[in-house]
Amino acid sequence: MKKLASIEKVLKFEKHPNADRLNLVTVNGWQCVTTEHYNVGDLLVYIQIDTTVPRMPWSEFLFKGDEERARIKSIRLRGLISQGLCLPLSVLPQVDSLEGAMGATEGFDVTETLDIGKYEKPMPKSQDALGPFPNELTEKTDEERGQNFPQILDELRGKQVYISKKEDGTSGTFIKDNGKIRVCSRNMELKDGNNHYWNMVRKYELDTKMGDGEVLQAEIVGPGIQKNHAGYKEVGLKVFNYGTSTGRKYFGKEKLKSVCGAIDVPMVDVIYEGEFNFTLEELLEMADATKYDNGAQCEGIVIRPVEETFSETLQGRLSFKVISNKFAVKHGE
């Protein structure tokens, strides 16, 4: 399970300038608004955005109705952005036994302990599940947010990178396996039918154009998918990954661009290519400044090295996203 809640160290603490009873806490690359008081260096429980939390005494203030789970998302409180939930260690069961032990160390995963779930956007209708996602052939599409691991910026420093627009759609995976196309949503393999995923196979003739063992992963965008903030006139693909099922391998930018050109499938829009020398604050500014072709605020940006690279920090592909704070607050991300 992906780490969604963990014990983290307070990097910065200050009073909220617009509210006497509120404070600002900085954890990793995130700013949170809280009523609690902390000192720099204190350990606390941090729950990421894009998660859901159970109804518990420590989360009751998030609930208004009789729902059983609440979503954590980016919000503004008295004019300042708050992203995530900071809680004292006392919310953990048997916290006394954690003090001074391994459980109270920075970075310790408490996702399962607190029953934190990952929020999933509603999926397009008219799709039939065939089975679970075929993890043996390729990885699920799930970019890590840069603010969760600020140290990955150091891994990229001085490397050639490309930065692309993050599309606000639904991700699909297309695999040519033993001569047949297999089609997946983020979490499930889907039966052939009248749904956006399989319609993309027919639109781009992927069953004949893709070679055996090839994997394409793309954002499906257009009318009827999310809110189509980019204003696309028809449903289509924006491909962001190319790989092979043999060894679950991915390739870099030039191979991705070459394959997309060869089979006439649109690639994600690249807005920067060159040496990486950005701070997290500069990447957030870039995300806020990036627009779709219709002028609407882009969801964010995705940063990757030009050549496929392993990340020691992520223990996987060196790749991450930075969501626009303007987009996140406006659209409840």
C-alpha positions in Angstrom: 0.0 0.0 0.0 1.2 3.5 -0.8 2.2 5.6 2.2 -0.6 8.1 2.7 -0.1 9.0 6.3 3.2 9.1 8.2 5.0 10.6 11.2 6.8 13.7 10.0 8.9 16.5 11.5 7.7 20.1 11.8 10.0 22.2 9.5 8.4 25.5 10.1 5.7 26.9 12.5 4.1 30.3 12.6 0.9 32.1 13.5 -1.7 32.5 10.8 -1.5 36.2 9.9 -5.3 36.4 9.4 -6.7 34.4 12.2 -5.7 34.5 15.9 -6.7 30.9 16.6 -5.0 29.3 13.6 -1.4 28.4 12.9 0.7 27.4 9.9 2.8 24.2 9.9 5.2 23.2 7.2 5.8 19.4 6.7 8.0 18.2 3.9 6.8 20.4 1.0 3.3 21.1 2.4 1.7 23.9 4.3 -1.1 23.0 6.7 -3.4 25.2 8.7 -4.1 23.9 12.2 -5.4 25.0 15.6 -2.7 22.9 17.3 0.6 24.4 18.6 3.9 22.8 17.6 7.6 23.6 17.8 10.1 23.2 15.0 11.5 19.7 15.2 8.4 18.2 16.8 7.0 15.0 15.3 3.4 14.8 14.3 1.1 12.7 12.1 0.7 14.1 8.6 -2.1 12.8 6.3 -1.8 13.7 2.6 -4.3 15.3 0.4 -6.2 13.0 -2.1 -7.0 10.7 0.8 -10.1 9.7 2.8 -10.2 9.3 6.6 -12.6 7.3 8.7 -15.0 8.9 11.2 -13.1 9.0 14.4 -12.9 11.5 17.4 -9.8 13.1 15.8 -11.6 13.6 12.4 -15.1 14.4 13.5 -14.7 18.1 12.7 -14.4 17.1 9.0 -17.9 15.6 8.9 -21.2 17.4 8.3 -23.6 14.6 7.5 -23.9 10.9 8.3 -21.1 9.8 5.9 -18.6 7.3 7.1 -15.5 8.8 5.4 -14.3 12.3 4.6 -12.0 13.5 1.9 -8.8 15.5 2.5 -8.2 18.0 -0.2 -6.6 21.4 -0.8 -8.5 24.3 0.7 -8.0 27.9 1.7 -8.5 28.9 5.3 -8.7 32.7 5.9 -6.8 33.3 2.7 -4.0 30.8 3.0 -3.7 27.4 1.4 -3.8 24.3 3.5 -2.9 20.9 2.0 -3.2 17.9 4.2 -4.0 17.2 7.9 -1.5 17.6 10.7 -2.4 15.8 14.0 -0.6 15.2 17.3 0.9 11.8 17.9 -1.8 11.1 20.5 -4.2 10.2 17.7 -2.3 7.0 17.3 -3.3 3.9 19.3 -1.0 3.0 22.1 1.0 6.2 21.5 2.9 5.8 24.7 4.5 2.6 23.4 5.5 4.4 20.3 7.3 7.2 22.0 11.1 6.8 21.6 10.6 3.6 19.7 10.8 2.9 16.0 7.2 3.9 15.5 7.9 7.5 16.5 10.7 8.0 14.0 10.3 10.5 11.1 8.8 8.9 8.0 7.1 5.9 9.8 4.1 4.8 7.8 0.8 4.9 9.8 -1.6 4.6 6.8 -3.0 1.3 7.9 -2.9 2.2 11.6 -5.3 5.1 11.0 -7.3 3.4 8.1 -6.4 6.1 5.6 -7.6 5.4 2.0 -6.6 6.9 -1.3 -9.3 9.0 -3.0 -10.2 7.9 -6.5 -12.0 10.2 -8.9 -15.3 8.8 -10.2 -14.7 6.7 -13.3 -16.5 7.1 -16.6 -19.7 5.2 -16.9 -20.5 2.2 -19.1 -17.5 0.0 -18.4 -17.3 -3.6 -17.4 -14.6 -5.0 -15.2 -12.9 -8.1 -16.5 -10.5 -8.5 -13.6 -7.8 -6.8 -11.5 -5.1 -4.7 -13.1 -2.4 -7.0 -14.6 0.5 -5.8 -12.4 2.7 -8.7 -13.7 2.8 -6.9 -17.1 3.2 -3.2 -16.1 2.8 -0.7 -13.3 -0.3 1.3 -12.5 -0.3 4.9 -13.4 0.2 6.8 -10.1 2.6 9.8 -10.1 4.0 10.8 -6.7 3.6 14.4 -5.7 6.9 16.3 -5.4 5.9 17.9 -2.1 5.8 14.5 -0.4 9.5 13.8 -1.2 11.3 17.2 -1.7 14.7 15.3 -1.8 13.9 14.0 -5.3 14.7 17.4 -6.6 18.3 16.8 -5.6 18.3 13.5 -7.6 17.3 15.5 -10.7 19.7 18.4 -10.1 21.8 18.9 -13.2 20.0 16.2 -15.3 18.3 16.8 -18.6 14.6 16.7 -18.0 11.3 17.4 -19.7 8.3 18.9 -18.1 4.8 18.2 -19.5 1.3 19.4 -18.9 -0.8 17.2 -16.6 -4.1 16.5 -18.3 -7.3 16.4 -16.2 -8.8 13.2 -17.5 -8.8 9.5 -16.7 -5.8 7.3 -17.1 -5.8 4.2 -19.4 -3.3 1.5 -20.0 -3.2 -0.4 -23.3 -1.2 -3.7 -23.5 -0.6 -5.9 -26.6 -0.3 -9.3 -25.0 0.0 -12.5 -27.1 -1.5 -10.8 -30.1 -4.5 -9.3 -28.3 -5.1 -5.9 -26.8 -5.8 -5.7 -23.1 -7.4 -2.5 -21.8 -7.3 -1.2 -18.3 -8.5 1.7 -16.2 -6.4 2.8 -13.3 -7.2 -0.2 -11.2 -9.1 -2.8 -13.3 -8.8 -4.6 -16.6 -11.9 -4.0 -18.8 -14.1 -6.0 -21.1 -14.5 -4.8 -24.7 -17.5 -2.6 -24.8 -18.9 0.9 -25.5 -16.7 2.8 -23.0 -14.1 5.5 -23.4 -11.2 3.1 -22.9 -12.1 0.6 -25.7 -13.3 3.4 -27.9 -9.7 4.7 -27.9 -8.5 1.3 -29.2 -10.8 1.7 -32.1 -10.2 5.4 -32.7 -6.4 5.0 -32.9 -6.4 1.4 -34.3 -4.2 0.3 -31.4 -5.0 -3.4 -32.0 -3.2 -3.3 -35.4 -0.6 -0.5 -34.7 0.8 -1.8 -31.4 3.4 -4.5 -31.4 3.3 -7.6 -29.2 4.5 -6.8 -25.7 4.1 -3.0 -26.1 2.5 -0.9 -23.4 1.0 2.6 -23.8 -0.3 4.6 -20.9 -2.3 7.7 -21.6 -4.7 10.2 -20.2 -8.1 10.0 -21.9 -9.5 13.5 -22.2 -12.5 15.2 -23.7 -16.3 15.7 -23.3 -17.8 13.6 -20.6 -14.5 13.0 -18.8 -14.1 14.8 -15.5 -15.1 18.4 -16.4 -13.0 18.7 -19.5 -11.4 21.9 -18.3 -9.2 22.0 -21.4 -12.3 22.3 -23.6 -11.4 19.4 -26.0 -14.1 19.0 -28.7 -13.8 15.2 -28.8 -12.5 12.3 -26.7 -8.9 11.5 -27.4 -5.6 10.3 -25.9 -2.5 12.1 -24.5 0.2 9.4 -24.1 2.7 9.8 -21.3 4.3 6.4 -21.0 5.7 3.9 -23.5 7.1 0.6 -22.3 7.2 -3.2 -22.7 5.6 -5.9 -20.6 8.9 -7.9 -20.8 10.6 -6.8 -17.5 7.9 -4.2 -17.0 10.3 -1.7 -18.6 9.7 1.9 -19.5 11.6 4.1 -22.0 12.6 7.8 -22.1 11.3 10.8 -23.9 12.7 10.3 -27.4 11.5 6.7 -27.6 8.0 7.8 -26.4 8.0 10.6 -29.0 9.1 8.3 -31.8 6.5 5.6 -31.0 3.7 8.2 -30.7 4.7 9.6 -34.1 4.9 6.2 -35.7 1.4 5.1 -34.7 -0.1 8.6 -34.9 -1.2 8.9 -31.3 -0.9 12.3 -29.5 1.8 12.6 -26.8 1.4 14.8 -23.8 2.3 18.5 -24.3 5.9 19.3 -23.3 6.4 22.8 -22.0 10.1 22.6 -21.0 13.2 20.6 -21.9 16.6 21.2 -20.5 18.8 21.0 -17.4 16.9 20.7 -14.1 17.7 23.5 -11.7 14.4 24.3 -10.1 13.2 24.7 -6.5 9.9 23.4 -5.4 8.6 26.9 -5.1 9.6 27.6 -8.8 7.9 24.4 -9.9 4.7 25.4 -8.1 4.9 28.8 -9.8 5.3 27.0 -13.2 2.3 24.8 -12.5 0.2 27.8 -11.6 1.4 29.6 -14.8 0.7 26.7 -17.1 -2.6 26.9 -19.1 -4.4 24.6 -21.5 -4.8 25.7 -25.1 -8.2 27.2 -24.3 -6.6 29.4 -21.6 -8.0 27.5 -18.7 -5.8 26.7 -15.7 -3.8 23.5 -16.2 -4.1 20.8 -13.5 -0.4 20.8 -13.1 2.9 19.6 -14.5 4.9 16.3 -14.6 8.7 16.3 -14.3 10.8 13.4 -15.7 14.4 12.9 -16.8 14.8 12.6 -20.5 16.5 9.2 -20.0 14.6 6.7 -17.9 16.2 6.8 -14.4 15.7 4.9 -11.2 15.1 6.9 -8.0 16.6 5.8 -4.7 14.2 8.0 -2.9 11.0 6.7 -4.6 12.5 3.2 -5.1 11.0 3.3 -8.6 10.9 5.6 -11.6 12.4 9.1 -11.1 9.2 10.9 -12.0 6.8 13.2 -10.1 4.0 15.6 -10.5 3.3 19.1 -9.1 -0.3 20.1 -9.0 -1.2 23.7 -9.5 -2.4 25.2 -6.2 -4.8 27.5 -8.1 -6.3 24.4 -9.8 -6.4 22.4 -6.6 -8.3 25.0 -4.6 -10.7 26.0 -7.4 -11.6 22.4 -8.3 -11.3 20.8 -4.9 -8.2 18.6 -5.5 
